[in-house]
Amino acid sequence: MKKHFIIGVLCGAFLMATTSVFASSMIETTSFPSKVTFFLANGFSKEVQLQEGEEVLNYKNKAEKALSEQTSNAAGNKPLEDSRELQLQDMLVISLLPHIQEKLAEEYADVITVPPVIHPDYVNVKSLERVAAFRGFDFLITIDAQPIVGPHIPVGEDELTYRISPAGVELKNFEHLRGPVKDDFLPNYQNLLK
C-alpha cells in the first residue's frame, strides 16, 4: 500500500511539472488593428497596446513579458526563489505575527466586525537596520502588512516599525496606509464592515 502511495505521488508530481511547463509555453494571440490580446494557457489573458509601426515579430516578446507578469507573485516584487536571507526574514516575520495580529485587531476594531487575519506571505520586510554598533543586538524592522478577512478579502495596508532587542519586541510606529474599501467585499461579506 505504501509503495502504491509513493508511486502515485511521484506520478502526480511528474504530471504537474509537465503540465506547468506545457501550459507556460503555450501562448495564443488574437490580433486587432492596434492591440494584441494574449490568451495564456493558465486561463489568464493580457491585452497589450501596440505602438505605431510595431511589427508582428514583437508579439513573442510581448507574450513572454505578459506571461512573466501573470506568473510572478501577486504582490509584485516578492522573490520567486528561496535564499538564506529570505529564510531569515520569514522566520523573523513568523516570530512577529502575534504582535502584528494584536495591533491590527486593535486598529480595525472600529471598521470591521471580526479581527483581520495576517498571513506571513502578506507581510513584506521593507527595511531592517541595526541600531547599535556592529554585533549590537538592537534592531528596527519596518514591515508592510496586508490583513485579510473571509476568503482572502483585503482589508487594508499598514506599515509597522518594531524595535527588537534583548528587552523584547516594542512597536515604535504604526501607519495605516489604506482600506478597507467597501467595493473589495463581495455582497455576502459586506456584513463584516461596520
C-alpha positions, -999 to +999 in steps of 0.1 A: +000+000+000+028+024+009+046+016-024+014+024-044+011+057-025+047+067-032+043+058-069+011+078-070+028+109-055+057+106-079+033+103-109+013+133-097+044+154-093+056+144-128+022+153-143+021+187-125+056+195-137+050+186-173+016+203-173+030+236-159+059+235-185+035+229-213+010+255-200+036+282-196+049+277-231+016+276-249+005+311-259-021+320-284-027+355-298-056+373-314-047+404-334-067+437-337-056+468-356-037+484-326-037+458-299-029+422-292-047+401-267-026+372-253-046+342-240-023+323-217-027+286-211-032+291-174-065+309-181-053+345-178-053+370-206-033+401-211-041+429-236-011+448-249-014+481-268+009+481-299+030+512-307+028+528-342+049+508-366+054+479-343+059+446-361+041+413-356+075+399-348+074+417-314+044+396-304+066+369-290+085+394-267+052+409-256+037+375-249+068+365-228+065+397-208+028+391-203+034+356-192+061+366-167+038+393-153+010+367-149+032+341-133+050+364-109+039+368-074+007+388-069+024+412-046+047+422-074+083+424-061+083+393-040+112+369-048+103+337-066+134+317-054+145+308-019+176+322-003+192+323+032+182+360+036+146+352+027+145+323+051+158+345+079+133+372+071+104+347+070+115+334+104+115+369+118+081+376+103+067+344+119+080+355+153+064+389+149+030+376+137+014+376+172+025+413+177+012+423+143-021+404+147-027+421+181-021+456+167-042+451+136-071+437+156-070+468+178-068+492+148-095+476+127-120+470+156-139+502+146-143+494+109-149+456+107-169+432+129-142+404+131-104+408+137-084+407+105-061+378+098-025+383+087-006+355+069+032+355+067+031+358+029+011+390+032+039+407+052+069+423+034+100+434+052+107+469+039+138+477+060+159+462+087+186+481+105+209+475+134+205+504+158+236+497+179+272+492+167+284+461+149+271+430+166+248+451+188+216+432+194+192+461+189+172+463+156+145+483+139+124+464+114+098+481+092+072+458+076+043+463+052+012+442+063-019+435+043-046+420+066-075+400+052-109+386+063-130+358+049-118+342+017-087+365+013-107+398+011-081+426+015-090+448+045-062+474+041-025+480+042-004+491+071+032+499+079+046+488+113+080+495+128+092+473+156+122+476+178+137+441+186+162+439+214+171+417+243+144+436+262+118+422+238+096+435+210+083+470+210+061+488+185+077+521+176+055+533+148+022+524+131+009+539+099-025+529+083-019+533+046-053+524+031-086+504+035-110+489+040-127+495+006-164+485+005-161+475-032-135+449-023-161+430-003-185+406-020-222+413-013-224+384+011-194+396+031-203+433+034-218+425+068-182+423+080-180+461+076-193+484+104 
